[in-house]
Amino acid sequence: MKTHNLHIPLPESLHKALRAEVARSGQPATELAREALRVLIEERQRKALHDEISAYAAATAGTRNDLDPDLEAAALKHLLEDDGEAS
């Protein structure tokens, strides 16, 4: 796996917190920083996808793309059949 280096100046308080976590966890600072960046990027990607889906849903609400009538009818039929079986 090809790797790249990244130099990140840290405020003293963050550097101290990182060093404390290194001491506590026994993991190297580079592993902790790599994991923190991975988690941050994954969270931002999930949020971006959520925002895109929400924007699409808002833009298509009430339009023909909002809900397929055949799919809605099939879902209602299925739900009603399940309710009858549970009785």
C-alpha positions in Angstrom: 0.0 0.0 0.0 1.4 3.4 -1.0 1.4 5.9 1.7 1.8 9.7 1.9 3.0 11.9 4.7 1.1 14.8 6.1 2.5 17.4 8.4 -0.2 18.9 10.7 0.8 21.7 13.2 -1.2 21.1 16.4 -2.1 23.6 19.1 -0.4 22.7 22.3 -3.6 21.6 24.0 -4.4 19.1 21.2 -0.8 17.9 21.2 -0.9 17.2 24.9 -4.2 15.4 24.6 -2.8 13.3 21.8 0.3 12.4 23.8 -2.0 11.5 26.8 -4.0 9.2 24.6 -0.8 7.7 23.2 0.3 6.9 26.8 -3.1 5.6 27.8 -3.8 3.4 24.7 -0.2 2.4 23.9 -0.9 3.1 20.2 1.5 5.3 18.2 0.3 8.8 17.5 0.3 8.1 13.8 -2.2 5.3 14.2 -4.4 7.4 16.4 -4.3 10.3 14.0 -5.0 8.0 11.0 -8.0 6.5 12.8 -9.3 9.9 13.8 -9.1 11.1 10.2 -10.7 7.9 8.8 -13.7 8.3 11.3 -14.1 12.0 10.5 -14.1 11.4 6.8 -16.6 8.5 7.0 -18.9 10.6 9.2 -18.8 13.5 6.7 -19.4 11.1 3.8 -22.4 9.6 5.6 -23.7 13.1 6.3 -23.2 14.3 2.7 -25.1 11.2 1.5 -27.9 11.9 4.0 -28.1 15.5 2.9 -28.3 14.5 -0.8 -31.0 12.0 -0.1 -32.9 14.5 2.0 -32.6 17.2 -0.7 -33.9 14.8 -3.3 -36.8 13.7 -1.2 -37.7 17.4 -0.5 -37.4 18.3 -4.2 -39.6 15.4 -5.3 -42.2 15.4 -2.5 -45.6 15.4 -4.1 -44.4 14.8 -7.6 -44.7 11.7 -9.7 -41.3 10.5 -8.4 -42.5 10.8 -4.8 -44.1 7.3 -4.6 -44.9 4.7 -7.1 -48.7 4.1 -6.9 -48.2 0.4 -7.7 -45.6 0.0 -5.1 -47.7 1.8 -2.5 -50.7 -0.5 -3.3 -48.6 -3.6 -3.0 -47.2 -2.4 0.3 -50.6 -1.7 1.7 -51.9 -5.0 0.5 -49.0 -6.8 2.2 -49.5 -4.9 5.5 -53.2 -5.6 5.5 -52.5 -9.3 4.8 -50.0 -9.4 7.7 -52.5 -7.8 10.0 -55.0 -10.5 9.2 -52.5 -13.3 9.9 -51.5 -11.8 13.3 -55.1 -11.9 14.6 
